[in-house]
Amino acid sequence: MTYDELMELIDERIEDCQPDCNKHKWINAPWLALRAVVELHKPVINPNSKELDSWCFQCAEGRFYAKYPCPTIQAIEKELE
């Protein structure tokens, strides 16, 4: 699943509501938190690579990059299946 597809899947589950609607704030809270995590793990192109692979900078260990989908995104995708 691509980053955009994952974001679209999450956005589809967020219910529309008025800004002062407390019920929907609680209903949407888990989806908004999940969306924030996915945003943090947005893929980038590794500037040190000759290939045009996507990498997750957030999951990098030290100065290395984690290939996208990173373990975090893989876990999210698995739970959303």
Secondary structure, 3 states (H helix, E strand, C coil): CCHHHHHHHHHHHCCCCCCCCHHHHHHHHHHHHHHHHHHHCCCEECCCCCCCCEEECCCCCCCCCEECCCHHHHHHHHHHC
